[in-house]
Amino acid sequence: MNNQITNVYIWDMDETLILLKSLLNGSYAEAFAGLKDAQKGVEIGKMWEKHILQISDDFFFYEQIENCNKPFLEALSKYDDGQDLSDYDFNQDGFSPPHDDLNKRKLAYRHRLIANKYKQGLHNILDPEMMDLWDALYKMTDEYTDGWLSSGMFRL
């Protein structure tokens, strides 16, 4: 029996997580025929969107790579030469289309750094204040959705 855990990371959150989209457009509240405050749901959805984009931009190069659709982080590993990235300036390396081999290497560097951040976990990337904010948003969403997020968590 294979006990290896496989993590799946979903990057296109707004289209993938139906709950977020339904909060943003008010359809989640509409399904409750007036029992849910639609404006509160929209506000919660906007908070998720804001914080997801902030983390994506601040830590995962969202603006730089949003149009570089690759199916998984290791898709460009053959272009990664293993260069030490501790002093690498991602904002000044000239990464841009066209996606020739040089730019694929620069994208591979970004993917490697993203993979390392995923391995560290958000609790090691975000400061305690930001973690508290995320915990509060999660709790607020879970309360508003009557435990939708909690029921979706994998538990052993």
DSSP file (Angstrom, degrees, kcal/mol; ACC not computed):
  #  RESIDUE AA STRUCTURE BP1 BP2  ACC     N-H-->O    O-->H-N    N-H-->O    O-->H-N    TCO  KAPPA ALPHA  PHI   PSI    X-CA   Y-CA   Z-CA
    1    1 A M              0   0    0      0, 0.0     2,-0.7     0, 0.0     0, 0.0   0.000 360.0 360.0 360.0 134.1    0.0    0.0    0.0
    2    2 A N        -     0   0    0      1,-0.1     0, 0.0     2,-0.1     0, 0.0  -0.762 360.0-179.8 -88.5 114.4    1.3    3.4   -1.0
    3    3 A N        +     0   0    0     -2,-0.7     2,-0.2     2,-0.1    -1,-0.1   0.271  38.3 127.7 -96.6  10.5    1.2    5.8    2.0
    4    4 A Q        -     0   0    0      1,-0.1     2,-0.4     2,-0.0    -2,-0.1  -0.491  56.4-134.2 -71.3 133.2    2.7    8.7    0.1
    5    5 A I        -     0   0    0     -2,-0.2     2,-0.6     2,-0.0    -2,-0.1  -0.741  14.2-155.4 -88.6 132.4    0.6   11.9    0.3
    6    6 A T        -     0   0    0     -2,-0.4     2,-0.4     2,-0.0    -2,-0.0  -0.945   6.0-153.7-109.8 121.6    0.0   13.7   -2.9
    7    7 A N        -     0   0    0     -2,-0.6     2,-0.5     2,-0.0    -2,-0.0  -0.781   3.9-161.0 -93.9 136.9   -0.8   17.4   -2.7
    8    8 A V        -     0   0    0     -2,-0.4     2,-0.5     2,-0.0    -2,-0.0  -0.982   5.5-159.8-117.6 124.0   -2.8   19.1   -5.4
    9    9 A Y        -     0   0    0     -2,-0.5     2,-0.6     0, 0.0    -2,-0.0  -0.908   3.8-153.8-108.7 126.4   -2.6   22.9   -5.6
   10   10 A I        +     0   0    0     -2,-0.5     3,-0.2     1,-0.2     7,-0.0  -0.874  15.4 176.2-101.6 119.2   -5.3   24.8   -7.4
   11   11 A W        +     0   0    0     -2,-0.6     2,-1.7     1,-0.2     3,-0.2   0.802  68.8  66.1 -94.5 -31.5   -4.1   28.1   -8.8
   12   12 A D    >>  +     0   0    0      1,-0.2     4,-1.7     2,-0.1     3,-0.8  -0.474  64.3 164.1 -92.6  67.1   -7.1   29.4  -10.6
   13   13 A M  H 3>  +     0   0    0     -2,-1.7     4,-2.4     1,-0.2     8,-0.2   0.821  62.7  57.5 -58.8 -40.9   -9.1   29.8   -7.4
   14   14 A D  H 34 S+     0   0    0      1,-0.2    -1,-0.2    -3,-0.2     7,-0.2   0.842 116.2  35.1 -66.0 -32.3  -11.9   32.1   -8.7
   15   15 A E  H <4 S+     0   0    0     -3,-0.8    -1,-0.2     1,-0.1    -2,-0.2   0.722 121.5  46.8 -89.7 -23.3  -13.0   29.7  -11.4
   16   16 A T  H  < S+     0   0    0     -4,-1.7     2,-1.1     1,-0.2    -2,-0.2   0.901  97.3  67.0 -89.5 -45.2  -12.3   26.5   -9.4
   17   17 A L     X  -     0   0    0     -4,-2.4     4,-1.8    -5,-0.2     3,-0.4  -0.669  63.4-167.2 -84.3 102.7  -13.8   27.1   -6.0
   18   18 A I  H  > S+     0   0    0     -2,-1.1     4,-2.7     1,-0.2     5,-0.2   0.849  84.3  60.4 -58.8 -35.9  -17.5   27.3   -6.7
   19   19 A L  H  > S+     0   0    0      2,-0.2     4,-2.1     1,-0.2    -1,-0.2   0.932 103.8  49.2 -59.3 -46.6  -18.1   28.7   -3.2
   20   20 A L  H  > S+     0   0    0     -3,-0.4     4,-2.6     1,-0.2    -1,-0.2   0.941 113.3  46.0 -60.2 -47.8  -15.9   31.8   -3.9
   21   21 A K  H  X S+     0   0    0     -4,-1.8     4,-2.2     1,-0.2     6,-0.3   0.906 112.8  50.2 -62.1 -41.5  -17.6   32.5   -7.2
   22   22 A S  H  < S+     0   0    0     -4,-2.7     6,-2.2     1,-0.2     4,-0.5   0.799 110.9  49.8 -71.2 -27.1  -21.1   32.1   -5.7
   23   23 A L  H >< S+     0   0    0     -4,-2.1     3,-0.7    -5,-0.2    -2,-0.2   0.930 111.2  49.5 -70.3 -46.1  -20.2   34.4   -2.8
   24   24 A L  H 3< S+     0   0    0     -4,-2.6    -2,-0.2     1,-0.2    -3,-0.2   0.868 117.7  38.0 -62.6 -38.9  -18.9   37.0   -5.2
   25   25 A N  T 3< S-     0   0    0     -4,-2.2    -1,-0.2    -5,-0.2    -2,-0.2   0.453 108.8-119.1 -96.2   1.6  -22.0   37.0   -7.4
   26   26 A G  S <> S+     0   0    0     -3,-0.7     4,-1.9    -4,-0.5    -3,-0.2   0.413  79.3 120.6  83.4  -2.7  -24.5   36.6   -4.7
   27   27 A S  H  >  +     0   0    0     -5,-0.3     4,-1.4    -6,-0.3    -4,-0.2   0.787  67.3  62.2 -69.2 -24.9  -25.9   33.3   -5.9
   28   28 A Y  H  4 S+     0   0    0     -6,-2.2     3,-0.4     1,-0.2     4,-0.3   0.968 108.9  40.9 -61.6 -50.6  -24.9   31.5   -2.7
   29   29 A A  H >4>S+     0   0    0     -7,-0.4     3,-1.9     1,-0.2     5,-0.6   0.879 108.9  60.8 -64.8 -38.4  -27.3   33.7   -0.7
   30   30 A E  H ><5S+     0   0    0     -4,-1.9     3,-1.8     1,-0.3    -1,-0.2   0.835  94.3  64.2 -58.4 -32.9  -30.0   33.5   -3.4
   31   31 A A  T 3<5S+     0   0    0     -4,-1.4    -1,-0.3    -3,-0.4    -2,-0.2   0.672  96.9  58.1 -65.7 -15.5  -30.1   29.8   -2.9
   32   32 A F  T X 5S-     0   0    0     -3,-1.9     3,-1.9    -4,-0.3    -1,-0.3   0.243 105.7-128.2-100.8  12.1  -31.4   30.4    0.6
   33   33 A A  T < 5S-     0   0    0     -3,-1.8    -3,-0.1     1,-0.3    -2,-0.1   0.856  77.3 -35.7  46.6  51.2  -34.4   32.4   -0.5
   34   34 A G  T 3 <S+     0   0    0     -5,-0.6    -1,-0.3     2,-0.2    -4,-0.1   0.399 114.4 106.4  90.6  -3.7  -33.8   35.4    1.8
   35   35 A L  S <  S+     0   0    0     -3,-1.9     2,-0.4    -6,-0.3    -2,-0.1   0.674  74.7  58.7 -82.3 -16.9  -32.4   33.5    4.8
   36   36 A K  S    S-     0   0    0     -7,-0.5     2,-0.9    -8,-0.0    -2,-0.2  -0.897  89.7-116.8-113.5 143.0  -28.8   34.6    4.1
   37   37 A D     >  -     0   0    0     -2,-0.4     4,-1.8     1,-0.2     3,-0.1  -0.689  25.8-162.5 -76.7 106.8  -27.6   38.2    3.9
   38   38 A A  H  > S+     0   0    0     -2,-0.9     4,-2.3     1,-0.2     5,-0.2   0.881  86.5  54.3 -62.1 -40.7  -26.4   38.4    0.2
   39   39 A Q  H  > S+     0   0    0      1,-0.2     4,-2.4     2,-0.2    -1,-0.2   0.890 106.6  51.9 -63.4 -38.8  -24.4   41.6    0.8
   40   40 A K  H  > S+     0   0    0      2,-0.2     4,-2.4     1,-0.2    -1,-0.2   0.913 109.6  50.1 -62.7 -41.8  -22.4   39.9    3.6
   41   41 A G  H  X S+     0   0    0     -4,-1.8     4,-2.5     2,-0.2    -2,-0.2   0.906 110.4  49.1 -62.7 -42.0  -21.7   36.9    1.3
   42   42 A V  H  X S+     0   0    0     -4,-2.3     4,-2.5     2,-0.2    -1,-0.2   0.904 110.8  50.9 -63.5 -41.6  -20.4   39.3   -1.4
   43   43 A E  H  X S+     0   0    0     -4,-2.4     4,-2.0     2,-0.2    -2,-0.2   0.907 110.5  48.6 -63.2 -42.1  -18.2   41.1    1.1
   44   44 A I  H  X S+     0   0    0     -4,-2.4     4,-2.4     2,-0.2    -2,-0.2   0.927 111.3  50.7 -63.2 -44.1  -16.8   37.8    2.3
   45   45 A G  H  X S+     0   0    0     -4,-2.5     4,-2.6     1,-0.2    -2,-0.2   0.900 109.3  50.5 -59.8 -41.7  -16.1   36.8   -1.3
   46   46 A K  H  X S+     0   0    0     -4,-2.5     4,-2.6     2,-0.2    -1,-0.2   0.867 108.4  52.6 -65.8 -36.1  -14.4   40.1   -2.0
   47   47 A M  H  X S+     0   0    0     -4,-2.0     4,-2.6     2,-0.2     5,-0.3   0.931 110.4  47.9 -64.1 -44.3  -12.2   39.6    1.1
   48   48 A W  H  X S+     0   0    0     -4,-2.4     4,-3.0     1,-0.2     5,-0.3   0.950 112.7  48.7 -58.4 -49.2  -11.2   36.1   -0.1
   49   49 A E  H  X S+     0   0    0     -4,-2.6     4,-2.4     1,-0.2     5,-0.2   0.921 112.3  48.4 -58.1 -46.1  -10.4   37.5   -3.6
   50   50 A K  H  X S+     0   0    0     -4,-2.6     4,-2.2     1,-0.2    -1,-0.2   0.931 116.2  41.8 -60.2 -48.1   -8.4   40.3   -2.1
   51   51 A H  H  X S+     0   0    0     -4,-2.6     4,-2.3     2,-0.2     5,-0.2   0.847 113.0  52.5 -74.0 -34.0   -6.3   38.1    0.1
   52   52 A I  H  X S+     0   0    0     -4,-3.0     4,-2.6    -5,-0.3    -1,-0.2   0.943 113.2  44.8 -64.1 -46.5   -5.8   35.3   -2.4
   53   53 A L  H  X S+     0   0    0     -4,-2.4     4,-2.8    -5,-0.3     5,-0.3   0.882 111.4  53.9 -65.3 -37.4   -4.5   37.9   -4.9
   54   54 A Q  H  X S+     0   0    0     -4,-2.2     4,-3.1    -5,-0.2     5,-0.2   0.947 113.2  41.2 -62.4 -48.0   -2.3   39.5   -2.3
   55   55 A I  H  X>S+     0   0    0     -4,-2.3     4,-2.5     2,-0.2     5,-0.7   0.911 114.8  52.6 -65.6 -41.5   -0.6   36.2   -1.4
   56   56 A S  H  X5S+     0   0    0     -4,-2.6     6,-2.0    -5,-0.2     4,-1.2   0.913 116.8  38.9 -60.6 -42.7   -0.5   35.2   -5.0
   57   57 A D  H  X5S+     0   0    0     -4,-2.8     4,-0.6     4,-0.2    -2,-0.2   0.930 119.8  44.7 -71.8 -46.7    1.2   38.5   -6.0
   58   58 A D  H  <5S+     0   0    0     -4,-3.1    -2,-0.2    -5,-0.3    -3,-0.2   0.819 132.9  12.7 -71.2 -31.9    3.4   38.8   -2.9
   59   59 A F  H  <5S+     0   0    0     -4,-2.5    -3,-0.2    -5,-0.2    -2,-0.2   0.616 127.9  42.4-121.8 -17.9    4.7   35.2   -2.7
   60   60 A F  H  <<S-     0   0    0     -4,-1.2    -3,-0.2    -5,-0.7    -2,-0.1   0.126  94.7-115.7-128.7  22.0    3.9   33.3   -5.9
   61   61 A F     X  +     0   0    0     -4,-0.6     4,-2.4     1,-0.1     3,-0.3   0.781  51.4 163.4  55.9  33.7    4.6   35.7   -8.9
   62   62 A Y  H  > S+     0   0    0     -6,-2.0     4,-1.7     1,-0.2    -5,-0.2   0.913  71.0  45.2 -52.7 -52.1    1.0   35.8   -9.9
   63   63 A E  H  4 S+     0   0    0      1,-0.2    -1,-0.2     2,-0.2     4,-0.2   0.857 115.7  48.2 -63.4 -33.5    1.2   38.9  -12.1
   64   64 A Q  H  4 S+     0   0    0     -3,-0.3    -1,-0.2     1,-0.2    -2,-0.2   0.842 125.1  25.6 -74.9 -33.3    4.4   37.7  -13.7
   65   65 A I  H >< S+     0   0    0     -4,-2.4     3,-2.4     1,-0.1    -2,-0.2   0.365  82.6 108.9-116.0   5.7    3.2   34.2  -14.6
   66   66 A E  T 3< S+     0   0    0     -4,-1.7    -1,-0.1     1,-0.3    -3,-0.1   0.774  87.7  44.0 -59.3 -25.4   -0.6   34.4  -14.8
   67   67 A N  T 3  S+     0   0    0     -4,-0.2     2,-0.7    -3,-0.2    -1,-0.3   0.271  92.6  87.1-100.7  11.2   -0.4   33.9  -18.6
   68   68 A C    <   -     0   0    0     -3,-2.4     2,-0.6     2,-0.1    -1,-0.2  -0.610  66.6-169.0-106.7  69.4    2.2   31.1  -18.4
   69   69 A N        +     0   0    0     -2,-0.7    -3,-0.1    -3,-0.1    -2,-0.0  -0.468  13.8 166.4 -70.8 111.4   -0.2   28.2  -18.0
   70   70 A K        -     0   0    0     -2,-0.6     3,-0.1     1,-0.1    -2,-0.1  -0.952  39.9-128.5-122.3 144.8    1.7   25.0  -17.1
   71   71 A P  S    S-     0   0    0      0, 0.0     2,-0.3     0, 0.0    -1,-0.1   0.729  85.1  -0.5 -70.8 -21.1   -0.1   21.9  -15.8
   72   72 A F  S >  S-     0   0    0      1,-0.1     3,-1.8    -3,-0.0     4,-0.2  -0.982  76.7 -99.4-162.6 163.5    2.2   21.5  -12.7
   73   73 A L  G >  S+     0   0    0     -2,-0.3     3,-0.6     1,-0.3    42,-0.1   0.788 118.2  50.7 -61.4 -31.4    5.1   23.1  -11.0
   74   74 A E  G >  S+     0   0    0      1,-0.2     3,-1.7     2,-0.1    -1,-0.3   0.328  76.6 105.6 -91.1   9.4    7.7   20.7  -12.4
   75   75 A A  G <  S+     0   0    0     -3,-1.8     3,-0.2     1,-0.3    -1,-0.2   0.785  89.9  35.2 -59.9 -27.9    6.6   21.1  -16.0
   76   76 A L  G X> S+     0   0    0     -3,-0.6     3,-2.3    -4,-0.2     4,-0.5   0.148  78.7 118.7-111.4  18.2    9.7   23.1  -16.8
   77   77 A S  G X4  +     0   0    0     -3,-1.7     3,-1.1     1,-0.3    -1,-0.1   0.781  67.1  67.0 -59.3 -26.9   12.2   21.4  -14.5
   78   78 A K  G 34 S+     0   0    0     -4,-0.3    -1,-0.3     1,-0.2    -2,-0.1   0.721 100.7  50.7 -66.7 -18.1   14.3   20.4  -17.6
   79   79 A Y  G <4 S+     0   0    0     -3,-2.3     2,-0.6    25,-0.2    -1,-0.2   0.566  87.6  98.4 -91.6 -10.6   15.0   24.2  -18.0
   80   80 A D    <<  -     0   0    0     -3,-1.1    25,-0.1    -4,-0.5    26,-0.1  -0.689  52.3-170.5 -83.8 116.8   16.1   24.6  -14.4
   81   81 A D        -     0   0    0     -2,-0.6    -1,-0.1    24,-0.1    -3,-0.0   0.368  45.6-111.0 -88.7   5.0   19.9   24.5  -14.1
   82   82 A G        +     0   0    0      1,-0.2     3,-0.1     3,-0.0    -2,-0.1   0.603  53.7 173.2  79.5  11.1   19.8   24.4  -10.3
   83   83 A Q        -     0   0    0      1,-0.1     2,-0.4     2,-0.1    -1,-0.2  -0.191  43.3-102.1 -52.7 141.4   21.2   27.9   -9.9
   84   84 A D        -     0   0    0      1,-0.1     3,-0.3     3,-0.0    -1,-0.1  -0.546  36.4-170.5 -65.1 123.6   21.3   29.2   -6.3
   85   85 A L    >   +     0   0    0     -2,-0.4     3,-1.1     1,-0.2    -1,-0.1   0.332  55.2 104.9-102.3   6.5   18.4   31.6   -6.1
   86   86 A S  T 3  S+     0   0    0      1,-0.3    -1,-0.2     3,-0.0    -2,-0.0   0.823  97.6  24.7 -60.8 -31.4   19.1   33.1   -2.7
   87   87 A D  T 3  S+     0   0    0     -3,-0.3    -1,-0.3     2,-0.0     2,-0.2   0.212  92.7 128.7-113.9  13.5   20.3   36.4   -4.3
   88   88 A Y    <   -     0   0    0     -3,-1.1     2,-1.0     1,-0.1     3,-0.1  -0.520  53.8-140.9 -74.0 133.8   18.4   36.1   -7.6
   89   89 A D    >   -     0   0    0     -2,-0.2     3,-1.2     1,-0.2     4,-0.3  -0.794  19.6-178.9 -99.6  95.2   16.4   39.2   -8.4
   90   90 A F  T 3  S+     0   0    0     -2,-1.0     3,-0.4     1,-0.3     5,-0.3   0.756  80.9  56.3 -65.0 -25.3   13.2   38.0   -9.9
   91   91 A N  T 3  S+     0   0    0      1,-0.2    -1,-0.3    -3,-0.1     3,-0.1   0.626 114.1  37.7 -82.7 -12.4   12.0   41.5  -10.5
   92   92 A Q  S <  S+     0   0    0     -3,-1.2    -1,-0.2     1,-0.1    -2,-0.2   0.229  85.7  95.8-121.7  13.5   15.0   42.5  -12.6
   93   93 A D  S    S-     0   0    0     -3,-0.4    -2,-0.1    -4,-0.3    -1,-0.1   0.499  90.4-119.1 -88.2  -0.9   15.7   39.3  -14.6
   94   94 A G        +     0   0    0      1,-0.2     2,-0.2    -4,-0.1    -3,-0.1   0.713  45.1 175.6  77.1  20.0   13.8   40.5  -17.7
   95   95 A F        +     0   0    0     -5,-0.3    -1,-0.2    11,-0.1     4,-0.1  -0.415  22.8 121.2 -62.1 126.7   11.3   37.6  -17.7
   96   96 A S        -     0   0    0      2,-0.2     7,-0.1    -2,-0.2   -32,-0.0  -0.971  50.8 -40.8-171.3 166.5    8.8   38.2  -20.4
   97   97 A P  S    S+     0   0    0      0, 0.0     2,-0.2     0, 0.0     0, 0.0  -0.427  88.1  74.8 -65.9 156.8    7.3   36.6  -23.6
   98   98 A P  S    S-     0   0    0      0, 0.0     2,-1.9     0, 0.0    -2,-0.2   0.556  76.6-138.0 -75.5 160.0    8.2   35.2  -25.9
   99   99 A H        +     0   0    0     -2,-0.2     2,-0.0     4,-0.1    -4,-0.0  -0.469  43.5 154.9 -90.1  68.4    8.7   32.0  -24.0
  100  100 A D     >  -     0   0    0     -2,-1.9     4,-2.4     1,-0.1     5,-0.2  -0.185  64.2 -82.8 -79.5-178.4   12.0   31.0  -25.5
  101  101 A D  H  > S+     0   0    0      1,-0.2     4,-1.9     2,-0.2     5,-0.1   0.868 129.6  53.7 -59.3 -38.7   14.4   28.7  -23.6
  102  102 A L  H  > S+     0   0    0      1,-0.2     4,-1.7     2,-0.2    -1,-0.2   0.926 112.8  42.6 -63.1 -44.3   15.9   31.6  -21.6
  103  103 A N  H  > S+     0   0    0      1,-0.2     4,-2.3     2,-0.2    -1,-0.2   0.812 109.7  57.4 -73.4 -29.1   12.5   32.7  -20.4
  104  104 A K  H  X S+     0   0    0     -4,-2.4     4,-2.4     2,-0.2    -1,-0.2   0.870 106.0  51.3 -65.8 -34.7   11.5   29.1  -19.8
  105  105 A R  H  X S+     0   0    0     -4,-1.9     4,-2.2     2,-0.2    -2,-0.2   0.927 109.6  49.2 -65.2 -43.7   14.5   28.9  -17.5
  106  106 A K  H  X S+     0   0    0     -4,-1.7     4,-1.7     1,-0.2    -2,-0.2   0.876 112.6  47.9 -63.5 -37.5   13.4   32.1  -15.7
  107  107 A L  H  X S+     0   0    0     -4,-2.3     4,-2.6     2,-0.2    -1,-0.2   0.889 108.3  54.7 -68.6 -39.3    9.9   30.6  -15.3
  108  108 A A  H  X S+     0   0    0     -4,-2.4     4,-2.5     1,-0.2    -2,-0.2   0.886 105.4  53.6 -61.4 -38.4   11.4   27.3  -14.1
  109  109 A Y  H  X S+     0   0    0     -4,-2.2     4,-2.4     2,-0.2    -1,-0.2   0.928 109.3  48.4 -60.1 -44.7   13.2   29.3  -11.3
  110  110 A R  H  X S+     0   0    0     -4,-1.7     4,-2.6     1,-0.2    -2,-0.2   0.916 110.7  50.6 -62.3 -42.9    9.9   30.8  -10.3
  111  111 A H  H  X S+     0   0    0     -4,-2.6     4,-2.7     1,-0.2    -1,-0.2   0.898 109.4  51.1 -62.5 -40.0    8.3   27.4  -10.2
  112  112 A R  H  X S+     0   0    0     -4,-2.5     4,-2.2     2,-0.2    -1,-0.2   0.925 111.3  47.3 -63.4 -43.5   11.1   26.0   -8.1
  113  113 A L  H  X S+     0   0    0     -4,-2.4     4,-2.0     2,-0.2    -2,-0.2   0.903 112.1  50.3 -65.1 -40.0   10.7   28.9   -5.6
  114  114 A I  H  X S+     0   0    0     -4,-2.6     4,-2.5     2,-0.2    -2,-0.2   0.933 109.4  51.0 -61.2 -46.7    7.0   28.4   -5.5
  115  115 A A  H  X S+     0   0    0     -4,-2.7     4,-2.1     1,-0.2    -2,-0.2   0.899 109.5  50.7 -59.3 -41.1    7.4   24.7   -4.9
  116  116 A N  H  X S+     0   0    0     -4,-2.2     4,-1.6     1,-0.2    -1,-0.2   0.879 109.3  50.7 -65.1 -37.1    9.7   25.4   -2.0
  117  117 A K  H  X S+     0   0    0     -4,-2.0     4,-1.6     2,-0.2    -2,-0.2   0.900 108.4  52.0 -67.4 -39.8    7.3   27.9   -0.5
  118  118 A Y  H  < S+     0   0    0     -4,-2.5    -2,-0.2     1,-0.2    -1,-0.2   0.911 108.1  52.1 -60.3 -41.3    4.5   25.3   -0.7
  119  119 A K  H  < S+     0   0    0     -4,-2.1    -1,-0.2     1,-0.2    -2,-0.2   0.857 107.6  52.4 -63.7 -34.7    6.7   22.8    1.1
  120  120 A Q  H  < S-     0   0    0     -4,-1.6    -1,-0.2    -5,-0.1    -2,-0.2   0.830 108.4-133.9 -68.8 -32.2    7.4   25.3    3.9
  121  121 A G    >X  -     0   0    0     -4,-1.6     3,-1.7    -3,-0.2     4,-0.6   0.187  22.5 -86.6  86.1 149.1    3.6   25.9    4.4
  122  122 A L  H >> S+     0   0    0      1,-0.3     4,-3.1     2,-0.2     3,-1.2   0.833 123.3  66.5 -59.8 -33.6    1.8   29.2    4.7
  123  123 A H  H 34 S+     0   0    0      1,-0.3    -1,-0.3     2,-0.2    -2,-0.1   0.739 105.3  44.7 -62.8 -20.4    2.5   29.3    8.5
  124  124 A N  H <4 S+     0   0    0     -3,-1.7    -1,-0.3    -7,-0.2    -2,-0.2   0.514 118.5  42.6 -97.7  -7.1    6.2   29.6    7.7
  125  125 A I  H << S+     0   0    0     -3,-1.2     2,-0.2    -4,-0.6    -2,-0.2   0.800 106.0  62.3-102.3 -43.7    5.7   32.2    5.0
  126  126 A L  S  < S-     0   0    0     -4,-3.1   -71,-0.0    -5,-0.1    -1,-0.0  -0.548  84.3-115.6 -87.8 149.8    3.1   34.5    6.4
  127  127 A D     >  -     0   0    0     -2,-0.2     4,-2.3     1,-0.1     3,-0.4  -0.386  35.3-101.9 -76.4 163.1    3.6   36.6    9.6
  128  128 A P  H  > S+     0   0    0      0, 0.0     4,-2.4     0, 0.0     5,-0.2   0.837 121.3  55.9 -57.1 -35.2    1.4   35.8   12.6
  129  129 A E  H  > S+     0   0    0      2,-0.2     4,-1.9     1,-0.2     5,-0.1   0.921 109.5  45.5 -63.2 -43.2   -0.9   38.8   11.9
  130  130 A M  H  > S+     0   0    0     -3,-0.4     4,-2.4     2,-0.2    -1,-0.2   0.880 111.2  52.9 -68.9 -37.3   -1.6   37.6    8.4
  131  131 A M  H  X S+     0   0    0     -4,-2.3     4,-2.6     2,-0.2    -2,-0.2   0.903 108.7  50.5 -63.3 -39.9   -2.2   34.0    9.6
  132  132 A D  H  X S+     0   0    0     -4,-2.4     4,-2.5     2,-0.2    -2,-0.2   0.894 108.9  52.0 -62.8 -39.9   -4.7   35.4   12.2
  133  133 A L  H  X S+     0   0    0     -4,-1.9     4,-2.4     2,-0.2    -2,-0.2   0.931 111.1  46.6 -62.1 -45.9   -6.4   37.3    9.4
  134  134 A W  H  X S+     0   0    0     -4,-2.4     4,-2.7     2,-0.2    -2,-0.2   0.905 111.7  51.1 -63.5 -41.8   -6.7   34.1    7.3
  135  135 A D  H  X S+     0   0    0     -4,-2.6     4,-2.5     1,-0.2    -1,-0.2   0.911 111.4  48.2 -61.3 -41.6   -8.0   32.2   10.3
  136  136 A A  H  X S+     0   0    0     -4,-2.5     4,-2.8     2,-0.2    -2,-0.2   0.905 112.0  49.0 -65.7 -41.4  -10.6   34.8   10.9
  137  137 A L  H  X S+     0   0    0     -4,-2.4     4,-2.5     2,-0.2     5,-0.2   0.909 111.4  49.7 -64.7 -41.9  -11.7   34.9    7.3
  138  138 A Y  H  X S+     0   0    0     -4,-2.7     4,-2.8     2,-0.2    -2,-0.2   0.943 113.4  46.1 -59.9 -48.2  -12.0   31.1    7.2
  139  139 A K  H  X S+     0   0    0     -4,-2.5     4,-2.6     2,-0.2    -2,-0.2   0.916 112.4  50.3 -62.8 -43.7  -14.1   31.1   10.4
  140  140 A M  H  X S+     0   0    0     -4,-2.8     4,-2.3     1,-0.2    -1,-0.2   0.911 113.8  45.8 -61.1 -42.9  -16.3   33.9    9.1
  141  141 A T  H  X S+     0   0    0     -4,-2.5     4,-2.4     2,-0.2     7,-0.3   0.914 111.9  50.8 -66.8 -43.6  -16.8   32.0    5.8
  142  142 A D  H  <>S+     0   0    0     -4,-2.8     5,-3.5    -5,-0.2     6,-0.4   0.894 112.0  47.4 -63.5 -39.9  -17.5   28.8    7.6
  143  143 A E  H ><5S+     0   0    0     -4,-2.6     3,-1.2     3,-0.2    -1,-0.2   0.931 113.0  48.3 -65.7 -44.7  -20.1   30.4    9.9
  144  144 A Y  H 3<5S+     0   0    0     -4,-2.3    -2,-0.2     1,-0.3    -1,-0.2   0.862 115.9  43.9 -63.5 -36.1  -21.8   32.2    7.0
  145  145 A T  T 3<5S-     0   0    0     -4,-2.4     3,-0.3    -5,-0.2    -1,-0.3   0.241 113.7-113.9 -96.7  13.3  -21.9   28.9    4.9
  146  146 A D  T < 5S-     0   0    0     -3,-1.2    -3,-0.2     1,-0.2    -4,-0.1   0.882  81.7 -40.6  56.3  41.7  -23.0   26.7    7.8
  147  147 A G  S  ><S+     0   0    0     -5,-3.5     4,-2.7    -6,-0.2    -1,-0.2   0.656  91.9 142.8  88.2  17.5  -19.8   24.8    7.9
  148  148 A W  H  > S+     0   0    0     -6,-0.4     4,-1.0    -3,-0.3    -6,-0.1   0.922  77.3  43.5 -57.5 -46.1  -19.2   24.4    4.1
  149  149 A L  H >> S+     0   0    0      1,-0.2     3,-0.6     2,-0.2     4,-0.5   0.932 114.1  50.0 -66.6 -44.8  -15.5   24.8    4.4
  150  150 A S  H >4 S+     0   0    0      1,-0.2     3,-1.2     2,-0.2    -2,-0.2   0.890 107.9  53.4 -61.0 -39.5  -15.2   22.5    7.5
  151  151 A S  H 3< S+     0   0    0     -4,-2.7    -1,-0.2     1,-0.3    -2,-0.2   0.766 105.9  55.1 -70.0 -21.6  -17.2   19.8    5.8
  152  152 A G  H << S+     0   0    0     -4,-1.0    -1,-0.3    -3,-0.6    -2,-0.2   0.541  83.7 107.8 -86.4  -6.6  -14.8   19.9    2.9
  153  153 A M  S << S-     0   0    0     -3,-1.2     2,-0.4    -4,-0.5    -3,-0.0  -0.495  73.1-122.0 -75.1 140.0  -11.7   19.3    4.9
  154  154 A F        -     0   0    0     -2,-0.2     2,-0.4     2,-0.0    -1,-0.1  -0.671  35.8-177.8 -79.2 128.2  -10.0   15.9    4.7
  155  155 A R              0   0    0     -2,-0.4     0, 0.0     1,-0.1     0, 0.0  -0.981 360.0 360.0-130.6 142.6   -9.8   14.3    8.0
  156  156 A L              0   0    0     -2,-0.4    -1,-0.1     0, 0.0    -2,-0.0   0.430 360.0 360.0 -92.1 360.0   -8.3   11.0    9.1
